[in-house]
Amino acid sequence: MERTAVESSQIVSIGFEPELETLEIEFKGGKVYRYFEVPGIRHTELMAAESKGKYFGQHIRGKYVFKKLEPELTGA
């Protein structure tokens, strides 16, 4: 999945596949997580948020099923 670099103290890049409702987030430190069944509005709001880390903590973390990706799956 292609990700877009973002300005954030916690997040490096964010990707989204609308057809699959899958959100992918790369955090500082290199860990990448994929979140499933995430509505498109969450991605839109996350990308527009002044604080992406705060938005993530309030609206995504703990609310969606996720999987930590292994480095070979992320292209790292």
Secondary structure, DSSP 8 states (H G I E B T S, - for coil): ---EE---SSEEEEEEETTTTEEEEEETTS-EEEEES--HHHHHHHHH-S-HHHHHHHHTTTTS-EEE--HHHHT-
